[in-house]
């Protein structure tokens, strides 16, 4: 039984490490997208133009990056609570730590889900903006420069 528990702990630790690597990769990629959009946007007054659409797209990706930071911060807090759980003396402390970990894991999942949805929306918004700028009609998207 203890060998099976040991293997289960190893698998759980490996899953947590891989999830953290994926979170770090997505955060880096999102920050790179934000930097690309900020660098390549032609800034003009806010209005019905391509610049405003690209700023909106950049804000979506920036919000996704902020949620990525929040998710990583929550995962670190879970690790801290797990460390406290190892050193807990009585069952009341263990219950408190387990409840706190469950609460943190739930918020971490929520941040990750919202981040992923925003990444998809940002990508769809960017593609729509590029296609709309290329194939605009006078009545649909007026005054789209370049």
Rosetta constraint file for C-alpha pairs under 8 A:
AtomPair CA 1 CA 5 HARMONIC 6.30 0.50
AtomPair CA 2 CA 6 HARMONIC 6.03 0.50
AtomPair CA 3 CA 7 HARMONIC 6.24 0.50
AtomPair CA 4 CA 8 HARMONIC 6.11 0.50
AtomPair CA 5 CA 9 HARMONIC 6.10 0.50
AtomPair CA 6 CA 10 HARMONIC 6.29 0.50
AtomPair CA 7 CA 11 HARMONIC 6.20 0.50
AtomPair CA 8 CA 12 HARMONIC 6.09 0.50
AtomPair CA 9 CA 13 HARMONIC 6.07 0.50
AtomPair CA 10 CA 14 HARMONIC 6.08 0.50
AtomPair CA 11 CA 15 HARMONIC 6.15 0.50
AtomPair CA 12 CA 16 HARMONIC 6.25 0.50
AtomPair CA 13 CA 17 HARMONIC 6.19 0.50
AtomPair CA 14 CA 18 HARMONIC 6.17 0.50
AtomPair CA 15 CA 19 HARMONIC 6.06 0.50
AtomPair CA 16 CA 20 HARMONIC 6.18 0.50
AtomPair CA 17 CA 21 HARMONIC 6.29 0.50
AtomPair CA 18 CA 22 HARMONIC 6.23 0.50
AtomPair CA 19 CA 23 HARMONIC 6.18 0.50
AtomPair CA 20 CA 24 HARMONIC 6.16 0.50
AtomPair CA 20 CA 72 HARMONIC 7.40 0.50
AtomPair CA 21 CA 25 HARMONIC 6.14 0.50
AtomPair CA 22 CA 26 HARMONIC 6.10 0.50
AtomPair CA 23 CA 27 HARMONIC 6.06 0.50
AtomPair CA 23 CA 68 HARMONIC 6.87 0.50
AtomPair CA 23 CA 72 HARMONIC 7.12 0.50
AtomPair CA 24 CA 28 HARMONIC 6.15 0.50
AtomPair CA 24 CA 72 HARMONIC 7.91 0.50
AtomPair CA 25 CA 29 HARMONIC 6.11 0.50
AtomPair CA 26 CA 30 HARMONIC 5.97 0.50
AtomPair CA 26 CA 68 HARMONIC 7.74 0.50
AtomPair CA 27 CA 31 HARMONIC 6.14 0.50
AtomPair CA 27 CA 65 HARMONIC 5.78 0.50
AtomPair CA 27 CA 68 HARMONIC 5.79 0.50
AtomPair CA 27 CA 69 HARMONIC 7.38 0.50
AtomPair CA 28 CA 32 HARMONIC 6.16 0.50
AtomPair CA 29 CA 33 HARMONIC 6.21 0.50
AtomPair CA 30 CA 34 HARMONIC 6.24 0.50
AtomPair CA 30 CA 61 HARMONIC 6.35 0.50
AtomPair CA 30 CA 62 HARMONIC 7.52 0.50
AtomPair CA 30 CA 64 HARMONIC 7.40 0.50
AtomPair CA 30 CA 65 HARMONIC 5.89 0.50
AtomPair CA 30 CA 119 HARMONIC 7.94 0.50
AtomPair CA 31 CA 35 HARMONIC 6.18 0.50
AtomPair CA 31 CA 61 HARMONIC 7.91 0.50
AtomPair CA 31 CA 62 HARMONIC 7.41 0.50
AtomPair CA 31 CA 65 HARMONIC 6.51 0.50
AtomPair CA 32 CA 36 HARMONIC 6.11 0.50
AtomPair CA 33 CA 37 HARMONIC 6.12 0.50
AtomPair CA 33 CA 61 HARMONIC 7.42 0.50
AtomPair CA 34 CA 38 HARMONIC 6.05 0.50
AtomPair CA 34 CA 58 HARMONIC 5.74 0.50
AtomPair CA 34 CA 61 HARMONIC 6.28 0.50
AtomPair CA 34 CA 62 HARMONIC 6.42 0.50
AtomPair CA 35 CA 39 HARMONIC 6.02 0.50
AtomPair CA 36 CA 40 HARMONIC 6.04 0.50
AtomPair CA 37 CA 41 HARMONIC 5.80 0.50
AtomPair CA 37 CA 54 HARMONIC 7.20 0.50
AtomPair CA 37 CA 55 HARMONIC 8.00 0.50
AtomPair CA 37 CA 58 HARMONIC 6.24 0.50
AtomPair CA 38 CA 58 HARMONIC 7.27 0.50
AtomPair CA 41 CA 51 HARMONIC 6.43 0.50
AtomPair CA 41 CA 54 HARMONIC 6.86 0.50
AtomPair CA 41 CA 55 HARMONIC 7.91 0.50
AtomPair CA 42 CA 51 HARMONIC 5.99 0.50
AtomPair CA 43 CA 51 HARMONIC 5.64 0.50
AtomPair CA 44 CA 51 HARMONIC 6.08 0.50
AtomPair CA 44 CA 52 HARMONIC 7.69 0.50
AtomPair CA 45 CA 52 HARMONIC 7.86 0.50
AtomPair CA 46 CA 51 HARMONIC 7.55 0.50
AtomPair CA 46 CA 52 HARMONIC 5.61 0.50
AtomPair CA 47 CA 52 HARMONIC 6.31 0.50
AtomPair CA 48 CA 52 HARMONIC 6.86 0.50
AtomPair CA 48 CA 53 HARMONIC 7.94 0.50
AtomPair CA 48 CA 141 HARMONIC 6.95 0.50
AtomPair CA 48 CA 142 HARMONIC 6.99 0.50
AtomPair CA 48 CA 143 HARMONIC 7.38 0.50
AtomPair CA 48 CA 144 HARMONIC 7.86 0.50
AtomPair CA 49 CA 53 HARMONIC 6.68 0.50
AtomPair CA 49 CA 141 HARMONIC 7.30 0.50
AtomPair CA 49 CA 142 HARMONIC 7.29 0.50
AtomPair CA 49 CA 143 HARMONIC 6.22 0.50
AtomPair CA 49 CA 144 HARMONIC 5.16 0.50
AtomPair CA 49 CA 145 HARMONIC 7.42 0.50
AtomPair CA 50 CA 54 HARMONIC 6.18 0.50
AtomPair CA 50 CA 129 HARMONIC 7.16 0.50
AtomPair CA 50 CA 133 HARMONIC 6.73 0.50
AtomPair CA 50 CA 144 HARMONIC 5.74 0.50
AtomPair CA 50 CA 145 HARMONIC 7.10 0.50
AtomPair CA 51 CA 55 HARMONIC 6.19 0.50
AtomPair CA 52 CA 56 HARMONIC 6.26 0.50
AtomPair CA 53 CA 57 HARMONIC 6.26 0.50
AtomPair CA 53 CA 129 HARMONIC 6.62 0.50
AtomPair CA 54 CA 58 HARMONIC 6.07 0.50
AtomPair CA 54 CA 126 HARMONIC 7.18 0.50
AtomPair CA 54 CA 129 HARMONIC 7.28 0.50
AtomPair CA 55 CA 59 HARMONIC 6.17 0.50
AtomPair CA 56 CA 60 HARMONIC 6.36 0.50
AtomPair CA 57 CA 61 HARMONIC 6.47 0.50
AtomPair CA 57 CA 122 HARMONIC 5.66 0.50
AtomPair CA 57 CA 125 HARMONIC 6.23 0.50
AtomPair CA 57 CA 126 HARMONIC 6.14 0.50
AtomPair CA 58 CA 62 HARMONIC 6.06 0.50
AtomPair CA 58 CA 122 HARMONIC 7.76 0.50
AtomPair CA 59 CA 63 HARMONIC 6.09 0.50
AtomPair CA 60 CA 64 HARMONIC 6.29 0.50
AtomPair CA 60 CA 118 HARMONIC 6.39 0.50
AtomPair CA 60 CA 119 HARMONIC 7.66 0.50
AtomPair CA 60 CA 121 HARMONIC 7.74 0.50
AtomPair CA 60 CA 122 HARMONIC 5.68 0.50
AtomPair CA 61 CA 65 HARMONIC 6.21 0.50
AtomPair CA 61 CA 118 HARMONIC 6.93 0.50
AtomPair CA 61 CA 119 HARMONIC 6.37 0.50
AtomPair CA 61 CA 122 HARMONIC 5.95 0.50
AtomPair CA 62 CA 66 HARMONIC 6.22 0.50
AtomPair CA 63 CA 67 HARMONIC 6.28 0.50
AtomPair CA 63 CA 115 HARMONIC 7.87 0.50
AtomPair CA 63 CA 118 HARMONIC 7.69 0.50
AtomPair CA 64 CA 68 HARMONIC 6.24 0.50
AtomPair CA 64 CA 114 HARMONIC 7.63 0.50
AtomPair CA 64 CA 115 HARMONIC 4.73 0.50
AtomPair CA 64 CA 116 HARMONIC 7.51 0.50
AtomPair CA 64 CA 118 HARMONIC 5.67 0.50
AtomPair CA 64 CA 119 HARMONIC 6.31 0.50
AtomPair CA 65 CA 69 HARMONIC 6.35 0.50
AtomPair CA 65 CA 115 HARMONIC 7.37 0.50
AtomPair CA 66 CA 70 HARMONIC 6.31 0.50
AtomPair CA 67 CA 71 HARMONIC 6.10 0.50
AtomPair CA 67 CA 111 HARMONIC 5.68 0.50
AtomPair CA 67 CA 112 HARMONIC 7.21 0.50
AtomPair CA 67 CA 114 HARMONIC 7.56 0.50
AtomPair CA 67 CA 115 HARMONIC 5.72 0.50
AtomPair CA 68 CA 72 HARMONIC 6.28 0.50
AtomPair CA 68 CA 111 HARMONIC 7.12 0.50
AtomPair CA 68 CA 112 HARMONIC 6.86 0.50
AtomPair CA 68 CA 115 HARMONIC 6.41 0.50
AtomPair CA 69 CA 73 HARMONIC 6.14 0.50
AtomPair CA 70 CA 74 HARMONIC 6.15 0.50
AtomPair CA 70 CA 108 HARMONIC 7.82 0.50
AtomPair CA 70 CA 111 HARMONIC 7.02 0.50
AtomPair CA 71 CA 75 HARMONIC 6.27 0.50
AtomPair CA 71 CA 107 HARMONIC 7.95 0.50
AtomPair CA 71 CA 108 HARMONIC 5.10 0.50
AtomPair CA 71 CA 109 HARMONIC 7.79 0.50
AtomPair CA 71 CA 111 HARMONIC 5.63 0.50
AtomPair CA 71 CA 112 HARMONIC 6.32 0.50
AtomPair CA 72 CA 76 HARMONIC 6.36 0.50
AtomPair CA 72 CA 108 HARMONIC 7.98 0.50
AtomPair CA 73 CA 77 HARMONIC 6.38 0.50
AtomPair CA 74 CA 78 HARMONIC 6.29 0.50
AtomPair CA 74 CA 104 HARMONIC 6.24 0.50
AtomPair CA 74 CA 105 HARMONIC 7.53 0.50
AtomPair CA 74 CA 107 HARMONIC 7.64 0.50
AtomPair CA 74 CA 108 HARMONIC 5.88 0.50
AtomPair CA 75 CA 79 HARMONIC 6.37 0.50
AtomPair CA 75 CA 104 HARMONIC 7.68 0.50
AtomPair CA 75 CA 105 HARMONIC 7.45 0.50
AtomPair CA 75 CA 108 HARMONIC 6.85 0.50
AtomPair CA 76 CA 80 HARMONIC 6.33 0.50
AtomPair CA 77 CA 81 HARMONIC 6.19 0.50
AtomPair CA 77 CA 104 HARMONIC 7.53 0.50
AtomPair CA 78 CA 82 HARMONIC 6.11 0.50
AtomPair CA 78 CA 101 HARMONIC 5.58 0.50
AtomPair CA 78 CA 104 HARMONIC 6.38 0.50
AtomPair CA 78 CA 105 HARMONIC 7.13 0.50
AtomPair CA 79 CA 83 HARMONIC 6.25 0.50
AtomPair CA 80 CA 84 HARMONIC 6.38 0.50
AtomPair CA 81 CA 85 HARMONIC 6.14 0.50
AtomPair CA 81 CA 97 HARMONIC 6.14 0.50
AtomPair CA 81 CA 100 HARMONIC 7.43 0.50
AtomPair CA 81 CA 101 HARMONIC 6.36 0.50
AtomPair CA 82 CA 86 HARMONIC 6.40 0.50
AtomPair CA 82 CA 97 HARMONIC 7.45 0.50
AtomPair CA 82 CA 101 HARMONIC 7.42 0.50
AtomPair CA 83 CA 87 HARMONIC 6.77 0.50
AtomPair CA 84 CA 88 HARMONIC 6.14 0.50
AtomPair CA 84 CA 97 HARMONIC 7.33 0.50
AtomPair CA 85 CA 93 HARMONIC 7.61 0.50
AtomPair CA 85 CA 94 HARMONIC 5.83 0.50
AtomPair CA 85 CA 97 HARMONIC 5.98 0.50
AtomPair CA 85 CA 98 HARMONIC 7.55 0.50
AtomPair CA 88 CA 93 HARMONIC 5.94 0.50
AtomPair CA 88 CA 94 HARMONIC 6.04 0.50
AtomPair CA 89 CA 93 HARMONIC 7.00 0.50
AtomPair CA 89 CA 94 HARMONIC 7.84 0.50
AtomPair CA 90 CA 94 HARMONIC 6.53 0.50
AtomPair CA 91 CA 95 HARMONIC 6.11 0.50
AtomPair CA 92 CA 96 HARMONIC 6.31 0.50
AtomPair CA 93 CA 97 HARMONIC 6.14 0.50
AtomPair CA 94 CA 98 HARMONIC 6.02 0.50
AtomPair CA 95 CA 99 HARMONIC 6.08 0.50
AtomPair CA 96 CA 100 HARMONIC 6.18 0.50
AtomPair CA 97 CA 101 HARMONIC 6.09 0.50
AtomPair CA 98 CA 102 HARMONIC 6.15 0.50
AtomPair CA 99 CA 103 HARMONIC 6.20 0.50
AtomPair CA 100 CA 104 HARMONIC 6.15 0.50
AtomPair CA 101 CA 105 HARMONIC 6.01 0.50
AtomPair CA 102 CA 106 HARMONIC 6.16 0.50
AtomPair CA 103 CA 107 HARMONIC 6.41 0.50
AtomPair CA 104 CA 108 HARMONIC 6.05 0.50
AtomPair CA 105 CA 109 HARMONIC 6.17 0.50
AtomPair CA 106 CA 110 HARMONIC 6.28 0.50
AtomPair CA 107 CA 111 HARMONIC 6.15 0.50
AtomPair CA 108 CA 112 HARMONIC 6.16 0.50
AtomPair CA 109 CA 113 HARMONIC 6.07 0.50
AtomPair CA 110 CA 114 HARMONIC 6.18 0.50
AtomPair CA 111 CA 115 HARMONIC 5.96 0.50
AtomPair CA 112 CA 116 HARMONIC 6.13 0.50
AtomPair CA 113 CA 117 HARMONIC 6.26 0.50
AtomPair CA 114 CA 118 HARMONIC 6.12 0.50
AtomPair CA 115 CA 119 HARMONIC 6.17 0.50
AtomPair CA 116 CA 120 HARMONIC 6.35 0.50
AtomPair CA 117 CA 121 HARMONIC 6.16 0.50
AtomPair CA 118 CA 122 HARMONIC 5.84 0.50
AtomPair CA 119 CA 123 HARMONIC 6.15 0.50
AtomPair CA 120 CA 124 HARMONIC 6.17 0.50
AtomPair CA 121 CA 125 HARMONIC 5.91 0.50
AtomPair CA 122 CA 126 HARMONIC 6.03 0.50
AtomPair CA 123 CA 127 HARMONIC 6.21 0.50
AtomPair CA 124 CA 128 HARMONIC 6.03 0.50
AtomPair CA 125 CA 129 HARMONIC 6.03 0.50
AtomPair CA 126 CA 130 HARMONIC 6.20 0.50
AtomPair CA 127 CA 131 HARMONIC 6.09 0.50
AtomPair CA 128 CA 132 HARMONIC 5.74 0.50
AtomPair CA 129 CA 133 HARMONIC 5.95 0.50
AtomPair CA 130 CA 134 HARMONIC 6.27 0.50
AtomPair CA 131 CA 135 HARMONIC 6.05 0.50
AtomPair CA 131 CA 136 HARMONIC 7.98 0.50
AtomPair CA 132 CA 136 HARMONIC 5.23 0.50
AtomPair CA 132 CA 141 HARMONIC 7.69 0.50
AtomPair CA 133 CA 141 HARMONIC 7.97 0.50
AtomPair CA 133 CA 144 HARMONIC 6.43 0.50
AtomPair CA 133 CA 146 HARMONIC 7.95 0.50
AtomPair CA 136 CA 140 HARMONIC 6.54 0.50
AtomPair CA 136 CA 141 HARMONIC 5.80 0.50
AtomPair CA 136 CA 142 HARMONIC 7.80 0.50
AtomPair CA 136 CA 144 HARMONIC 7.81 0.50
AtomPair CA 137 CA 141 HARMONIC 6.18 0.50
AtomPair CA 137 CA 142 HARMONIC 7.26 0.50
AtomPair CA 138 CA 142 HARMONIC 5.18 0.50
AtomPair CA 138 CA 143 HARMONIC 7.86 0.50
